[in-house]
Amino acid sequence: MPPQNLSPQTLTILAFALALAGLACFLWPSFQRLSGRAVAPREGADKTIRSPLWWTGFVLTAIALMLQRMAAGAA
């Protein structure tokens, strides 16, 4: 059940904002590598795939999905 003071439209906008932030967290390391500004990882590629930035993007995307479902249920 969505919070009482947020309309479905507000929840949808918040969900899209969080989804864009999550996507930015996922894409930032790739953008760094493509532009040549990334430092080569010392531990190997496996460590950079699951970096804290990756987990932040994952959590933001999961929250965005939950908010989107709340907005769809409230409409």
QUILIN-V896993 format. One record per run of one state. SS is the DSSP state (helix for helix, strand for strand, loop for the rest). FROM is the first residue (numbers start at 0). TO is the last residue. Records with the same first field share a line. If there is no record, write none. Layout:
# QUILIN-V896993
SS=FROM-TO / FROM-TO
This chain:
# QUILIN-V896993
loop=0-6 / 35-43 / 49-50 / 74-74
helix=7-34 / 44-48 / 51-73
